[in-house]
Amino acid sequence: MEPRISIIIPIYNAEKFLPECLDSVLCQDFPSFELLLIDDGSTDASGEIADRYATKDSRIAVVHQPNAGVSEARNRGLALARGEYITFIDADDRVSPTYLSHFLLFESDLAIAGILLLYDNSGKEESYGFDRTRSARSKPEQGNLFAEAEMHNTTKGPCNKLFRRDIIQENLLHFDPRYSYGEDHLFVLNYVKQCRSIALIDHIDYYYIQRDTDSLTHRLLPYKALSAYAREAYALRQELIGLFGIDNREYERCILEERAHLIYQSIYALYSAEGHFPSRERWEFIEEVYRQDYDMVVTATRLPLIFRLMKIALRWKKRPLTDGTLLLLSRGKEWIKKHI
């Protein structure tokens, strides 16, 4: 008998967290699942831990592959999945015992559950979810539910969601390895275009563990990756607004602000001391911003101080002055935070 749900967990050097993650999955009150563990070239004991769990439960299958990145690991899981539905869990996160059963309340094409964000060091918690469980089948209602989910910060990754495998297969959907940032959100946006029904689940069933090494302060992302994602995500969201007839000004404002914020992050990454990019390359990107993003970045509000100062520099549109000021702002960020 085929499993009802395929659970895909990409694994890379997660030996400290993997046992707790797997234990939470095996405690599910819905037993009809397969657990696909994709070991993406781990150099620690993660692969051995996965193999050990597989010997204890026949629902677990382990694949070991050379390191290719999280997108390729998830794609490998998609190729192997046999379930009617598919869900994803990250190897350093946990789920509640009702994670799977709550998803099936409506048997929708897409189900989205709430998230509990746990800060590993401080113990601080933040929850993102919905006031009630409901589903929609008409285009306008689906659009409204998805816009609500976006504004509740529950759509950025494939975790905390249940997808139909046939929709993924029939539309050749996959995680695009060309994107090193935001590829998981782009997968969700492309999937939503094919949905005939969407459900929001009011239960908080996914526990996302925020660790210090996850933050942008610890890993400065490439400016090209940030800007590519910002533009593609905005284009897909505009497509969804038209497809579903979404009429929500707050949602439209949110996605504009988010695109602008990501472009400012791109500029910061380009000009920071870690980048060491030459003046010519920096200015080529700024000219690209002027062509593609200028109206958004100069009208954006709710920006942190450093981005507001960058906005002033961009408005000058004078290479020596603008370039020099952006360089000073990015490399002097810590000084600014202390003295302004």
C-alpha positions in Angstrom: 0.0 0.0 0.0 1.4 3.4 -1.0 1.9 6.0 1.7 -0.5 8.9 1.9 2.2 11.5 2.5 5.8 11.7 1.6 8.0 13.7 4.0 11.2 15.0 2.5 14.1 16.1 4.8 17.3 17.4 3.2 20.2 16.8 5.5 23.6 18.5 5.6 25.8 18.4 8.7 22.9 18.4 11.1 24.1 15.7 13.6 23.3 17.9 16.6 19.7 18.4 15.7 18.7 15.5 13.5 17.6 13.0 16.2 15.2 15.4 17.8 13.8 16.2 14.3 13.3 12.6 13.4 11.8 11.7 16.8 9.2 14.4 16.3 8.3 13.0 12.9 8.0 9.4 14.2 5.6 10.6 16.9 2.9 11.6 14.3 -0.7 10.5 15.1 -1.1 9.9 11.3 0.9 6.8 10.4 0.5 6.5 6.7 3.7 8.3 5.5 7.1 7.6 4.1 10.1 9.6 5.3 12.8 10.4 2.7 16.1 11.4 4.2 18.4 13.0 1.6 21.9 13.2 3.0 23.5 15.9 0.8 27.2 15.0 1.3 27.3 15.5 5.1 30.8 15.4 6.6 29.6 14.8 10.1 27.6 11.9 11.5 24.3 12.9 10.0 24.4 10.1 7.4 25.1 7.5 10.0 22.3 8.8 12.2 19.9 8.7 9.3 20.9 5.1 8.5 20.4 4.0 12.1 16.9 5.4 12.2 16.1 3.6 8.9 17.0 0.2 10.4 14.4 0.8 13.1 11.4 2.0 10.9 10.5 0.6 7.5 8.9 3.9 6.5 12.3 5.6 6.4 14.4 5.6 3.3 17.9 7.2 3.1 19.7 8.5 0.1 23.3 9.5 0.2 24.5 11.9 -2.5 27.5 14.1 -3.1 26.9 17.7 -1.9 24.8 19.5 -4.4 22.9 22.0 -2.3 19.5 22.0 -0.6 17.6 22.5 -3.9 19.0 19.4 -5.5 18.5 17.5 -2.3 14.8 18.4 -2.3 14.5 17.7 -6.0 15.9 14.2 -5.3 13.2 13.7 -2.7 10.6 14.8 -5.2 11.8 12.3 -7.7 11.6 9.5 -5.2 8.3 10.4 -3.5 5.4 8.0 -3.8 2.8 9.7 -1.6 -0.4 11.4 -2.8 0.9 14.4 -0.8 4.3 15.8 -0.1 5.6 17.9 2.8 9.1 19.2 3.7 10.8 19.5 7.0 14.3 21.0 7.7 16.7 18.7 9.5 17.2 21.2 12.4 13.5 21.9 13.0 10.7 20.0 14.7 7.0 19.3 14.2 4.1 18.6 16.5 2.5 15.1 16.7 -0.5 16.5 14.7 1.6 18.1 11.9 0.3 15.6 9.3 -3.2 15.0 10.5 -4.1 18.7 10.6 -3.0 19.1 7.0 -5.7 16.6 5.8 -8.7 18.4 7.3 -9.7 19.6 3.9 -7.6 17.6 1.4 -6.8 20.8 -0.4 -4.2 21.3 -3.2 -2.2 23.4 -0.8 -2.5 23.5 3.0 -0.5 26.0 5.1 -0.1 25.6 8.8 1.2 28.1 11.4 4.8 28.4 12.5 6.4 28.8 15.9 9.8 30.6 15.6 12.1 29.6 18.4 15.3 31.5 19.0 17.9 29.0 20.0 20.0 31.1 22.3 17.6 33.5 23.9 14.6 31.1 24.1 12.4 33.8 22.7 9.3 32.6 20.8 7.3 34.2 17.9 4.2 32.6 16.4 2.9 33.1 12.9 -0.5 31.7 12.1 -4.2 32.1 11.5 -7.2 32.9 13.6 -9.3 30.0 12.2 -9.1 27.1 9.9 -10.7 27.5 6.5 -10.4 26.6 2.9 -11.3 28.1 -0.5 -11.9 26.8 -4.0 -13.0 29.8 -6.0 -10.2 31.9 -7.5 -10.9 35.1 -5.6 -11.2 33.3 -2.2 -8.0 31.4 -2.9 -6.2 34.6 -3.7 -7.4 36.2 -0.5 -6.3 33.3 1.6 -2.9 33.2 0.0 -2.4 36.9 0.4 -3.3 36.5 4.1 -0.8 33.7 4.4 1.9 35.9 2.8 1.3 38.8 5.1 1.5 36.4 8.1 5.0 35.3 7.0 4.0 31.7 6.5 4.8 31.2 2.7 8.5 31.8 2.3 9.6 28.1 2.4 8.2 24.7 1.6 8.0 23.6 5.2 4.7 24.0 7.1 2.9 23.1 3.9 1.2 20.1 2.2 1.5 19.8 -1.6 -0.2 17.4 -4.0 2.4 15.3 -5.8 0.4 15.1 -9.0 0.4 18.9 -9.4 4.2 19.0 -8.9 4.8 16.3 -11.4 2.3 17.4 -14.1 3.7 20.9 -14.1 7.4 19.9 -13.8 7.8 22.0 -10.7 11.2 21.8 -8.9 13.5 23.9 -6.8 15.7 25.9 -9.1 19.4 25.5 -8.1 20.3 28.6 -10.1 18.9 30.6 -7.1 21.1 30.6 -4.0 18.5 32.6 -2.1 14.7 32.5 -2.0 14.4 29.4 -4.3 12.1 27.8 -1.8 9.7 30.7 -1.9 9.8 30.8 -5.7 8.8 27.1 -5.7 5.8 27.9 -3.5 4.7 30.8 -5.7 5.0 28.7 -8.9 3.0 25.9 -7.2 0.2 28.2 -6.1 -0.4 29.2 -9.8 -1.6 25.6 -10.3 -3.8 25.3 -7.3 -7.6 24.7 -7.4 -8.0 24.9 -3.6 -6.1 26.3 -0.7 -6.5 25.8 3.1 -5.2 27.7 6.1 -4.8 25.6 9.2 -5.1 27.5 12.5 -2.8 25.1 14.4 0.9 25.9 15.1 2.4 22.6 14.1 5.9 23.5 12.7 8.7 24.6 15.0 11.3 26.6 13.1 14.5 26.9 15.1 16.4 30.2 14.5 20.1 29.7 15.2 22.7 32.4 15.3 24.4 31.1 12.2 21.2 31.5 10.2 21.1 35.3 10.3 22.4 37.6 7.5 24.8 39.1 10.0 26.7 35.8 10.0 26.5 35.1 6.3 26.5 38.0 3.9 24.5 36.9 0.9 25.7 37.6 -2.7 24.1 40.8 -4.0 23.2 39.2 -7.3 21.3 36.4 -5.5 19.3 38.8 -3.4 18.3 41.1 -6.3 17.5 38.1 -8.6 15.1 36.7 -6.0 13.6 40.1 -5.3 12.7 40.7 -8.9 11.5 37.1 -9.7 9.3 36.9 -6.5 7.7 40.2 -7.3 7.0 39.2 -10.8 5.4 35.9 -9.7 3.3 37.7 -7.1 2.0 40.2 -9.7 1.1 37.2 -11.8 -0.8 35.7 -8.9 -2.6 39.0 -8.2 -3.9 38.9 -11.8 -4.6 35.2 -11.9 -6.7 35.1 -8.7 -8.0 38.7 -8.9 -6.5 39.6 -5.6 -7.8 43.0 -4.4 -5.8 43.8 -1.3 -4.0 47.1 -1.2 -2.1 46.1 2.0 -0.8 43.0 0.3 0.4 45.0 -2.7 2.1 47.5 -0.5 3.8 44.7 1.5 5.3 43.0 -1.6 6.5 46.4 -2.9 8.1 47.2 0.4 9.7 43.7 0.5 11.2 44.0 -3.0 12.6 47.4 -2.1 14.1 46.1 1.2 15.8 43.2 -0.6 17.3 45.6 -3.2 18.7 47.7 -0.3 20.1 44.5 1.2 21.7 43.8 -2.2 23.3 47.2 -2.2 24.6 46.7 1.3 26.1 43.3 0.4 27.7 44.8 -2.7 29.3 47.8 -0.9 30.2 46.1 2.4 33.8 45.5 3.4 33.4 41.7 2.8 32.6 42.3 -0.8 35.7 44.0 -2.2 33.9 44.7 -5.5 35.6 47.2 -7.8 33.9 50.6 -8.4 32.9 49.6 -12.0 31.0 46.5 -10.9 29.3 48.4 -8.1 28.1 51.2 -10.4 26.9 48.7 -13.1 24.6 47.2 -10.4 23.4 50.7 -9.3 22.6 51.5 -12.9 20.6 48.3 -13.0 18.7 49.4 -9.9 18.0 52.7 -11.6 16.5 50.9 -14.6 14.5 48.2 -12.8 13.9 49.2 -9.2 14.3 53.0 -8.8 10.6 54.0 -8.3 10.2 51.3 -5.6 13.3 51.9 -3.6 12.9 55.7 -3.5 9.2 55.6 -2.4 9.6 52.7 0.1 8.8 53.5 3.7 9.3 51.5 7.0 13.0 51.2 6.2 15.8 51.0 8.8 18.0 54.1 9.2 20.9 52.9 7.0 18.5 52.1 4.1 16.9 55.6 4.5 20.3 57.1 4.1 21.0 55.0 1.1 17.8 56.2 -0.4 19.1 59.8 -0.2 22.3 58.8 -1.9 20.5 57.0 -4.7 18.4 60.1 -5.4 21.5 62.1 -6.2 22.2 59.9 -9.3 25.8 61.2 -9.5 28.3 58.4 -9.7 31.2 59.8 -7.5 28.9 61.1 -4.8 26.4 58.3 -4.8 29.0 55.5 -5.1 31.2 57.0 -2.4 28.3 57.6 0.0 27.0 54.1 -0.4 30.5 52.8 0.3 30.8 54.8 3.4 27.3 53.9 4.7 27.8 50.1 4.1 31.3 49.9 5.6 30.5 52.3 8.4 27.3 50.6 9.5 28.5 49.6 12.9 29.8 53.1 13.6 26.4 54.5 12.5 24.5 52.2 14.7 26.6 53.3 17.7 26.6 57.0 17.1 23.3 58.0 15.3 
